[in-house]
Structure formats: C-alpha cells, structure tokens
C-alpha cells in the first residue's frame, strides 16, 4: 500500500474532515478536564492548550468562548445540570462533567449553533474521550437540558404528531 492510499482510509479522512469548531471543542474539553481535575489556573491551561499540536486548525474564537465561559460560569452550569442528573454531581466523571458544561454553555450562549449540533458534538466528545457508556448519559442529560433552554427549537424539531419532551420540572 502506498502513502497516497493511506490518506484515503476512513479514519484518516475523518480526522482531516473535522471542522475548526469540532477541533475547538476537543481542545476546550481537554482544557476543562485540567481545570476540573487539577484546578489549574485558567490562563495557564489556556497557554498550555494553545501550544498543543493541531491547535492552529481550531476555531480559536469558539475555543475561547467555550473554555473561558464554562470556567467563569462553572457554578451556574453545575446548578443547571444537577437537577437533570440521576446521581450526585461528584459522581459524574470529569470528562462527562466538562462535556455537560460545554453543552449547557453552548445551549445558552451559542444560539447560532443549532441545538442538535450541540447535542451531537457533545455526544461525539463523550464517545472519544469519556467512559464506555458516558455518551449515553451525556445524551440523556443534554436532551433534557435542551428542552429547558431551547424549548421552541426543540419543539420545532419534534416529529409531527409527537410532542417534544416537556422541560424538566414543568407542569406540561
């Protein structure tokens, strides 16, 4: 097999086809993991992450917004996420917690990104970096959160004849 064929494998194409925003989310998750686990300074984490191989291909504006937004709003993001959990927050892995922060943050502040895109990107992050079934947990929590934070968008995406899930805690 020649080198030209090696680049045409599905795995090679998939890595090269990643969008700049997908890359930004991957780097932001790695940085959030350092913050959650090590409680390292956000500026130090940011500088370290920007030096990682491939960062130049990431959307640095989106990375900045997600990383610094999640860190600045960590307490309010935890407060949003906690009612959706089936276990105490301390029992959620740092990767899944970071992904949940990112999803909640993007639902609230990145209104140009459709809720399904946020959900799918977070599921993929959990699959790539999290535990075996962590993506299923992320999916369930963020689906409920989407219904709460973007009710009109979620309702518009519901199949005809089937109502969208009611936001957690609603009387619907």
ChimeraX commands (.cxc) that place a marker at each C-alpha (Angstrom):
marker #1 position 0.00,0.00,0.00 radius 0.5
marker #1 position 1.41,3.38,-0.96 radius 0.5
marker #1 position 1.31,6.54,1.11 radius 0.5
marker #1 position -1.35,8.05,-1.14 radius 0.5
marker #1 position -3.71,5.19,-0.22 radius 0.5
marker #1 position -3.01,5.58,3.50 radius 0.5
marker #1 position -4.58,9.02,3.45 radius 0.5
marker #1 position -7.77,7.71,1.88 radius 0.5
marker #1 position -8.68,5.40,4.76 radius 0.5
marker #1 position -11.91,6.29,6.57 radius 0.5
marker #1 position -10.04,7.09,9.78 radius 0.5
marker #1 position -7.59,9.43,8.01 radius 0.5
marker #1 position -10.42,11.17,6.15 radius 0.5
marker #1 position -12.43,11.55,9.32 radius 0.5
marker #1 position -9.54,13.21,11.18 radius 0.5
marker #1 position -8.81,15.56,8.30 radius 0.5
marker #1 position -12.50,16.41,7.81 radius 0.5
marker #1 position -13.01,17.74,11.32 radius 0.5
marker #1 position -14.34,21.26,11.36 radius 0.5
marker #1 position -12.48,24.05,13.11 radius 0.5
marker #1 position -15.30,24.20,15.68 radius 0.5
marker #1 position -15.11,20.47,16.36 radius 0.5
marker #1 position -11.38,20.87,16.97 radius 0.5
marker #1 position -12.07,23.87,19.21 radius 0.5
marker #1 position -14.45,21.77,21.30 radius 0.5
marker #1 position -11.88,18.98,21.60 radius 0.5
marker #1 position -9.22,21.39,22.85 radius 0.5
marker #1 position -11.70,23.12,25.16 radius 0.5
marker #1 position -12.67,19.77,26.68 radius 0.5
marker #1 position -9.03,18.87,27.30 radius 0.5
marker #1 position -8.53,22.24,28.96 radius 0.5
marker #1 position -11.69,21.89,31.06 radius 0.5
marker #1 position -10.51,18.48,32.21 radius 0.5
marker #1 position -7.32,20.12,33.50 radius 0.5
marker #1 position -9.42,22.72,35.26 radius 0.5
marker #1 position -11.84,20.24,36.83 radius 0.5
marker #1 position -9.24,17.69,37.91 radius 0.5
marker #1 position -6.26,19.88,38.74 radius 0.5
marker #1 position -7.97,23.20,39.49 radius 0.5
marker #1 position -5.17,24.75,37.48 radius 0.5
marker #1 position -5.29,28.44,36.64 radius 0.5
marker #1 position -7.38,29.15,33.53 radius 0.5
marker #1 position -4.65,31.30,31.96 radius 0.5
marker #1 position -2.01,28.60,32.45 radius 0.5
marker #1 position -4.33,25.96,31.00 radius 0.5
marker #1 position -5.11,28.19,28.04 radius 0.5
marker #1 position -1.44,28.86,27.27 radius 0.5
marker #1 position -0.60,25.15,27.55 radius 0.5
marker #1 position -3.50,24.13,25.30 radius 0.5
marker #1 position -2.66,26.67,22.60 radius 0.5
marker #1 position 0.79,25.06,22.31 radius 0.5
marker #1 position -0.63,21.59,21.59 radius 0.5
marker #1 position -0.18,20.13,18.12 radius 0.5
marker #1 position -3.06,20.96,15.81 radius 0.5
marker #1 position -4.42,23.92,17.78 radius 0.5
marker #1 position -3.81,26.18,14.78 radius 0.5
marker #1 position -6.58,24.26,12.95 radius 0.5
marker #1 position -9.13,25.03,15.68 radius 0.5
marker #1 position -11.59,27.91,15.78 radius 0.5
marker #1 position -9.80,29.87,18.49 radius 0.5
marker #1 position -12.69,32.30,18.98 radius 0.5
marker #1 position -15.09,29.43,19.75 radius 0.5
marker #1 position -12.46,27.75,21.93 radius 0.5
marker #1 position -12.02,30.98,23.93 radius 0.5
marker #1 position -15.76,31.44,24.37 radius 0.5
marker #1 position -16.39,27.87,25.49 radius 0.5
marker #1 position -13.34,27.45,27.73 radius 0.5
marker #1 position -13.47,30.79,29.49 radius 0.5
marker #1 position -17.28,30.88,29.54 radius 0.5
marker #1 position -17.50,27.44,31.18 radius 0.5
marker #1 position -14.87,28.31,33.78 radius 0.5
marker #1 position -16.45,31.68,34.58 radius 0.5
marker #1 position -19.92,30.14,34.84 radius 0.5
marker #1 position -18.96,26.79,36.41 radius 0.5
marker #1 position -21.25,27.23,39.43 radius 0.5
marker #1 position -24.28,28.27,37.38 radius 0.5
marker #1 position -23.64,25.46,34.87 radius 0.5
marker #1 position -23.48,22.96,37.73 radius 0.5
marker #1 position -26.76,24.38,39.05 radius 0.5
marker #1 position -28.39,23.86,35.63 radius 0.5
marker #1 position -27.04,20.34,35.20 radius 0.5
marker #1 position -27.56,18.96,38.71 radius 0.5
marker #1 position -31.40,18.65,38.57 radius 0.5
marker #1 position -31.03,16.58,35.39 radius 0.5
marker #1 position -28.68,14.03,36.98 radius 0.5
marker #1 position -29.57,10.65,38.47 radius 0.5
marker #1 position -26.58,10.78,40.82 radius 0.5
marker #1 position -24.65,13.37,42.81 radius 0.5
marker #1 position -22.54,15.69,40.66 radius 0.5
marker #1 position -19.33,14.48,42.35 radius 0.5
marker #1 position -20.01,11.01,40.91 radius 0.5
marker #1 position -20.04,12.28,37.31 radius 0.5
marker #1 position -16.66,11.73,35.64 radius 0.5
marker #1 position -14.60,14.86,34.91 radius 0.5
marker #1 position -14.88,14.23,31.16 radius 0.5
marker #1 position -18.66,13.94,31.22 radius 0.5
marker #1 position -18.90,16.97,33.51 radius 0.5
marker #1 position -16.79,19.01,31.10 radius 0.5
marker #1 position -18.91,17.87,28.16 radius 0.5
marker #1 position -22.10,18.73,30.07 radius 0.5
marker #1 position -20.70,22.17,30.88 radius 0.5
marker #1 position -19.89,22.71,27.24 radius 0.5
marker #1 position -23.34,21.62,26.09 radius 0.5
marker #1 position -25.13,23.77,28.66 radius 0.5
marker #1 position -22.91,26.74,27.82 radius 0.5
marker #1 position -23.48,26.41,24.08 radius 0.5
marker #1 position -27.24,25.97,24.53 radius 0.5
marker #1 position -27.28,29.27,26.43 radius 0.5
marker #1 position -24.69,31.38,24.62 radius 0.5
marker #1 position -24.08,29.99,21.13 radius 0.5
marker #1 position -27.51,30.49,19.66 radius 0.5
marker #1 position -26.08,30.39,16.13 radius 0.5
marker #1 position -25.36,26.69,16.69 radius 0.5
marker #1 position -28.50,24.53,16.37 radius 0.5
marker #1 position -29.32,22.53,19.50 radius 0.5
marker #1 position -28.98,19.22,17.63 radius 0.5
marker #1 position -25.46,20.17,16.52 radius 0.5
marker #1 position -24.51,20.99,20.12 radius 0.5
marker #1 position -26.01,17.69,21.28 radius 0.5
marker #1 position -24.30,15.63,18.57 radius 0.5
marker #1 position -20.92,17.30,19.09 radius 0.5
marker #1 position -21.13,16.64,22.84 radius 0.5
marker #1 position -22.08,13.01,22.28 radius 0.5
marker #1 position -19.08,12.59,19.97 radius 0.5
marker #1 position -16.78,14.20,22.53 radius 0.5
marker #1 position -18.05,11.83,25.21 radius 0.5
marker #1 position -17.53,8.87,22.86 radius 0.5
marker #1 position -13.97,9.95,22.05 radius 0.5
marker #1 position -12.78,10.99,25.50 radius 0.5
marker #1 position -15.22,9.54,28.04 radius 0.5
marker #1 position -16.05,6.17,29.51 radius 0.5
marker #1 position -17.68,3.30,27.64 radius 0.5
marker #1 position -21.30,4.43,28.02 radius 0.5
marker #1 position -20.66,8.04,29.02 radius 0.5
marker #1 position -22.05,9.30,25.72 radius 0.5
marker #1 position -25.44,7.77,26.55 radius 0.5
marker #1 position -25.52,9.61,29.86 radius 0.5
marker #1 position -24.47,12.89,28.21 radius 0.5
marker #1 position -27.18,12.40,25.59 radius 0.5
marker #1 position -29.91,11.90,28.19 radius 0.5
marker #1 position -28.89,14.85,30.35 radius 0.5
marker #1 position -28.33,17.28,27.47 radius 0.5
marker #1 position -31.57,16.25,25.77 radius 0.5
marker #1 position -33.49,17.28,28.89 radius 0.5
marker #1 position -31.43,20.45,29.18 radius 0.5
marker #1 position -32.09,21.37,25.54 radius 0.5
marker #1 position -35.83,21.10,26.16 radius 0.5
marker #1 position -35.43,23.51,29.07 radius 0.5
marker #1 position -33.01,26.00,27.50 radius 0.5
marker #1 position -34.21,25.94,23.88 radius 0.5
marker #1 position -37.85,24.85,24.11 radius 0.5
marker #1 position -39.04,26.40,20.84 radius 0.5
marker #1 position -36.17,24.97,18.83 radius 0.5
marker #1 position -36.60,21.50,20.36 radius 0.5
marker #1 position -40.38,21.60,19.83 radius 0.5
marker #1 position -39.91,22.60,16.19 radius 0.5
marker #1 position -37.65,19.57,15.69 radius 0.5
marker #1 position -40.13,17.09,17.21 radius 0.5
marker #1 position -41.68,14.65,14.72 radius 0.5
marker #1 position -45.24,15.52,13.64 radius 0.5
marker #1 position -47.84,14.09,15.95 radius 0.5
marker #1 position -45.32,13.51,18.71 radius 0.5
marker #1 position -44.86,16.32,21.23 radius 0.5
marker #1 position -41.38,17.38,22.26 radius 0.5
marker #1 position -40.32,16.32,25.74 radius 0.5
marker #1 position -41.54,18.71,28.40 radius 0.5
marker #1 position -38.81,20.65,30.18 radius 0.5
marker #1 position -37.76,19.13,33.49 radius 0.5
marker #1 position -39.89,20.45,36.32 radius 0.5
marker #1 position -42.63,21.80,34.06 radius 0.5
marker #1 position -46.31,21.05,34.56 radius 0.5
marker #1 position -46.88,20.05,30.95 radius 0.5
marker link #1:1,2 radius 0.2
marker link #1:2,3 radius 0.2
marker link #1:3,4 radius 0.2
marker link #1:4,5 radius 0.2
marker link #1:5,6 radius 0.2
marker link #1:6,7 radius 0.2
marker link #1:7,8 radius 0.2
marker link #1:8,9 radius 0.2
marker link #1:9,10 radius 0.2
marker link #1:10,11 radius 0.2
marker link #1:11,12 radius 0.2
marker link #1:12,13 radius 0.2
marker link #1:13,14 radius 0.2
marker link #1:14,15 radius 0.2
marker link #1:15,16 radius 0.2
marker link #1:16,17 radius 0.2
marker link #1:17,18 radius 0.2
marker link #1:18,19 radius 0.2
marker link #1:19,20 radius 0.2
marker link #1:20,21 radius 0.2
marker link #1:21,22 radius 0.2
marker link #1:22,23 radius 0.2
marker link #1:23,24 radius 0.2
marker link #1:24,25 radius 0.2
marker link #1:25,26 radius 0.2
marker link #1:26,27 radius 0.2
marker link #1:27,28 radius 0.2
marker link #1:28,29 radius 0.2
marker link #1:29,30 radius 0.2
marker link #1:30,31 radius 0.2
marker link #1:31,32 radius 0.2
marker link #1:32,33 radius 0.2
marker link #1:33,34 radius 0.2
marker link #1:34,35 radius 0.2
marker link #1:35,36 radius 0.2
marker link #1:36,37 radius 0.2
marker link #1:37,38 radius 0.2
marker link #1:38,39 radius 0.2
marker link #1:39,40 radius 0.2
marker link #1:40,41 radius 0.2
marker link #1:41,42 radius 0.2
marker link #1:42,43 radius 0.2
marker link #1:43,44 radius 0.2
marker link #1:44,45 radius 0.2
marker link #1:45,46 radius 0.2
marker link #1:46,47 radius 0.2
marker link #1:47,48 radius 0.2
marker link #1:48,49 radius 0.2
marker link #1:49,50 radius 0.2
marker link #1:50,51 radius 0.2
marker link #1:51,52 radius 0.2
marker link #1:52,53 radius 0.2
marker link #1:53,54 radius 0.2
marker link #1:54,55 radius 0.2
marker link #1:55,56 radius 0.2
marker link #1:56,57 radius 0.2
marker link #1:57,58 radius 0.2
marker link #1:58,59 radius 0.2
marker link #1:59,60 radius 0.2
marker link #1:60,61 radius 0.2
marker link #1:61,62 radius 0.2
marker link #1:62,63 radius 0.2
marker link #1:63,64 radius 0.2
marker link #1:64,65 radius 0.2
marker link #1:65,66 radius 0.2
marker link #1:66,67 radius 0.2
marker link #1:67,68 radius 0.2
marker link #1:68,69 radius 0.2
marker link #1:69,70 radius 0.2
marker link #1:70,71 radius 0.2
marker link #1:71,72 radius 0.2
marker link #1:72,73 radius 0.2
marker link #1:73,74 radius 0.2
marker link #1:74,75 radius 0.2
marker link #1:75,76 radius 0.2
marker link #1:76,77 radius 0.2
marker link #1:77,78 radius 0.2
marker link #1:78,79 radius 0.2
marker link #1:79,80 radius 0.2
marker link #1:80,81 radius 0.2
marker link #1:81,82 radius 0.2
marker link #1:82,83 radius 0.2
marker link #1:83,84 radius 0.2
marker link #1:84,85 radius 0.2
marker link #1:85,86 radius 0.2
marker link #1:86,87 radius 0.2
marker link #1:87,88 radius 0.2
marker link #1:88,89 radius 0.2
marker link #1:89,90 radius 0.2
marker link #1:90,91 radius 0.2
marker link #1:91,92 radius 0.2
marker link #1:92,93 radius 0.2
marker link #1:93,94 radius 0.2
marker link #1:94,95 radius 0.2
marker link #1:95,96 radius 0.2
marker link #1:96,97 radius 0.2
marker link #1:97,98 radius 0.2
marker link #1:98,99 radius 0.2
marker link #1:99,100 radius 0.2
marker link #1:100,101 radius 0.2
marker link #1:101,102 radius 0.2
marker link #1:102,103 radius 0.2
marker link #1:103,104 radius 0.2
marker link #1:104,105 radius 0.2
marker link #1:105,106 radius 0.2
marker link #1:106,107 radius 0.2
marker link #1:107,108 radius 0.2
marker link #1:108,109 radius 0.2
marker link #1:109,110 radius 0.2
marker link #1:110,111 radius 0.2
marker link #1:111,112 radius 0.2
marker link #1:112,113 radius 0.2
marker link #1:113,114 radius 0.2
marker link #1:114,115 radius 0.2
marker link #1:115,116 radius 0.2
marker link #1:116,117 radius 0.2
marker link #1:117,118 radius 0.2
marker link #1:118,119 radius 0.2
marker link #1:119,120 radius 0.2
marker link #1:120,121 radius 0.2
marker link #1:121,122 radius 0.2
marker link #1:122,123 radius 0.2
marker link #1:123,124 radius 0.2
marker link #1:124,125 radius 0.2
marker link #1:125,126 radius 0.2
marker link #1:126,127 radius 0.2
marker link #1:127,128 radius 0.2
marker link #1:128,129 radius 0.2
marker link #1:129,130 radius 0.2
marker link #1:130,131 radius 0.2
marker link #1:131,132 radius 0.2
marker link #1:132,133 radius 0.2
marker link #1:133,134 radius 0.2
marker link #1:134,135 radius 0.2
marker link #1:135,136 radius 0.2
marker link #1:136,137 radius 0.2
marker link #1:137,138 radius 0.2
marker link #1:138,139 radius 0.2
marker link #1:139,140 radius 0.2
marker link #1:140,141 radius 0.2
marker link #1:141,142 radius 0.2
marker link #1:142,143 radius 0.2
marker link #1:143,144 radius 0.2
marker link #1:144,145 radius 0.2
marker link #1:145,146 radius 0.2
marker link #1:146,147 radius 0.2
marker link #1:147,148 radius 0.2
marker link #1:148,149 radius 0.2
marker link #1:149,150 radius 0.2
marker link #1:150,151 radius 0.2
marker link #1:151,152 radius 0.2
marker link #1:152,153 radius 0.2
marker link #1:153,154 radius 0.2
marker link #1:154,155 radius 0.2
marker link #1:155,156 radius 0.2
marker link #1:156,157 radius 0.2
marker link #1:157,158 radius 0.2
marker link #1:158,159 radius 0.2
marker link #1:159,160 radius 0.2
marker link #1:160,161 radius 0.2
marker link #1:161,162 radius 0.2
marker link #1:162,163 radius 0.2
marker link #1:163,164 radius 0.2
marker link #1:164,165 radius 0.2
marker link #1:165,166 radius 0.2
marker link #1:166,167 radius 0.2
marker link #1:167,168 radius 0.2
marker link #1:168,169 radius 0.2
marker link #1:169,170 radius 0.2
marker link #1:170,171 radius 0.2
marker link #1:171,172 radius 0.2
view
